[in-house]
Amino acid sequence: MPLPIILWGLAAAATAYAGKKGYDYYSEAEEEEKRKKQQRRKQAHADDIAKAEAEIRLFEESWEGRFKSLILVDSNIWMQKEYESFFESLEWIMKKYSSTIKMSSVQFDEIINLKNLPYENPKSRLARCALTRIEHFQNIDLIEIIPMQFEAKKNAYADPDIIKILLDSSSKHPIMTLVTDDRELRIRTNQIIKDKSESDFKSIIGKELQELISHYHKNLDFTS
């Protein structure tokens, strides 16, 4: 066989071998990169799980005792139409901890008096919205009106009664929570409870509590 042909054959074989080695190298590199990506995804998922579990523990340490103790929800929360999601979250968490919301009869009467305003009055419509929610919570045993009266008191004003209930309940309930969007009521109640009681009292706006419950619920679903 002529020498050029032999040399050409050797060169072709060497090229093919080098090509195969290069293909093997790149294939191995691709597989290694895939393995690394899978490991990173698994680690990121494990980190997300650990973060969610830590947030679950933090929420339960901060709030489980509160939901099992005294909770009052102000009228301005019951009467907010955009708080439908809040009440869905509240119903879920109250069922989870087998607890009930307390409402004073004065607060209930205040809502009744607003409902009895002329039908086209915006406050009357909001009061009817509140009564629908209250009745729903009553039907599923998640609210207690204390003490319910035979007739609504005229000119009922709930804010002082809410503070009175909290003070009267402080010896029985070392942990108490008020949900209200009324800044003045929060400030006044915070100071009075601080001055006259040793209870672990917290006031919070509705949207903030809704976000806390919703985030907790999502974390539970994520880790289950």
Summary of the structure (lengths in Angstrom):
residues: 224
radius of gyration: 32.1
end to end distance: 74.2
largest distance: 119.9
contacts: 621
relative contact order: 0.13
helix: 71%
strand: 10%
